[in-house]
Amino acid sequence: MNAPTLRSLLACASLLAGSAAFAANHGAAHSGHHAASAAQPAAIASTDLTDGEVRRVDVANKKVTIKHAEIKSIAMPAMTMVFQVRDPVMLDKLKVGDKVRFAVEQANGAMVVTQLQPAQ
């Protein structure tokens, strides 16, 4: 192989190595964007407590049915609805007819009770 051909091959190899390094770093930089967006909460937290009455407690499925007033923080009108609970321990002392105050957030397409306390 002559010297100009060898230099051309080395130059091409150097460019390819540089391109691969750039692509790897560029991809890593963008994977951070995806990780950041995935880490962003898909939930909208509600700090306001809403009045409700327990209609059904489903411990096995970690759900509670509540007849509730309007939930203003998520623009939900008054209705009776089944909610998942974030912490199944919330269901331990609940019984049908209990008056409660609760907070809800929307997480992964489900309405989840995040706080639950007896109404006073």
C-alpha positions in Angstrom: 0.0 0.0 0.0 1.4 3.4 -0.9 1.7 6.3 1.6 -1.2 8.4 0.2 -3.6 5.4 0.3 -2.5 4.6 3.9 -3.0 8.3 4.9 -6.5 8.3 3.3 -7.5 5.1 5.2 -6.2 6.5 8.5 -8.1 9.7 7.9 -11.3 7.8 7.2 -10.8 5.6 10.2 -10.2 8.7 12.3 -13.4 10.3 11.0 -15.4 7.2 11.6 -14.1 6.9 15.2 -15.0 10.6 15.8 -18.4 10.1 14.3 -19.1 7.1 16.5 -18.0 9.0 19.6 -20.1 11.9 18.7 -23.1 9.7 18.1 -22.6 7.9 21.4 -22.3 11.2 23.3 -25.1 12.8 21.4 -27.4 9.8 22.1 -26.5 9.8 25.8 -27.3 13.5 26.0 -30.7 13.0 24.4 -31.4 9.9 26.6 -31.3 12.3 29.5 -34.1 14.3 27.9 -36.2 11.1 27.7 -35.3 10.1 31.2 -36.2 13.6 32.4 -39.6 13.5 30.7 -40.2 10.0 32.0 -39.3 11.1 35.5 -41.8 13.9 35.3 -44.9 13.0 37.3 -47.8 11.9 35.2 -49.9 12.7 38.1 -51.5 16.0 39.0 -51.5 16.3 42.8 -54.5 17.6 44.7 -53.9 19.2 48.0 -57.5 20.1 48.5 -59.6 17.6 50.5 -63.0 16.7 49.2 -66.0 15.5 51.2 -67.3 12.1 50.4 -69.2 9.1 51.7 -67.8 5.5 51.4 -70.1 3.3 49.4 -67.9 0.2 49.0 -64.5 -1.0 50.3 -62.7 -3.5 48.1 -59.6 -4.5 50.1 -58.6 -7.3 47.7 -58.3 -4.9 44.7 -57.1 -1.9 46.7 -60.1 0.2 45.7 -62.8 2.3 47.4 -66.1 3.6 46.0 -66.9 7.1 47.2 -69.9 9.3 46.6 -68.2 12.7 46.5 -68.7 16.4 46.1 -67.0 18.2 43.2 -63.3 17.7 43.1 -62.3 21.2 41.9 -58.5 20.5 41.5 -59.2 18.0 38.8 -62.4 19.5 37.5 -64.5 16.5 38.4 -68.2 17.0 39.1 -69.9 15.4 42.1 -70.6 11.7 41.5 -70.1 8.2 42.9 -66.8 6.7 41.6 -64.4 3.9 42.2 -60.9 5.0 43.2 -57.6 3.1 43.6 -55.8 3.9 46.8 -52.1 4.7 47.0 -51.7 2.9 50.3 -53.9 -0.1 51.0 -53.6 0.5 54.7 -56.1 3.4 54.1 -58.8 0.8 53.7 -58.2 -1.1 56.9 -60.7 0.8 59.1 -63.1 2.1 56.4 -66.6 0.8 56.3 -69.7 1.6 54.1 -71.4 4.8 55.2 -68.2 6.5 56.7 -68.0 10.2 56.0 -64.5 11.0 54.7 -62.3 13.8 53.4 -59.9 12.8 50.7 -57.4 13.9 48.1 -57.1 12.5 44.6 -54.5 12.6 41.9 -54.5 11.3 38.4 -51.7 8.8 37.9 -51.1 6.7 34.8 -54.7 7.0 33.6 -56.2 6.1 37.0 -57.7 8.2 39.8 -55.8 7.5 43.0 -56.7 8.5 46.5 -53.6 9.9 48.1 -55.0 11.1 51.4 -58.0 9.8 53.3 -59.3 10.9 56.7 -62.5 10.7 58.7 -64.7 13.8 58.1 -65.1 16.0 61.2 
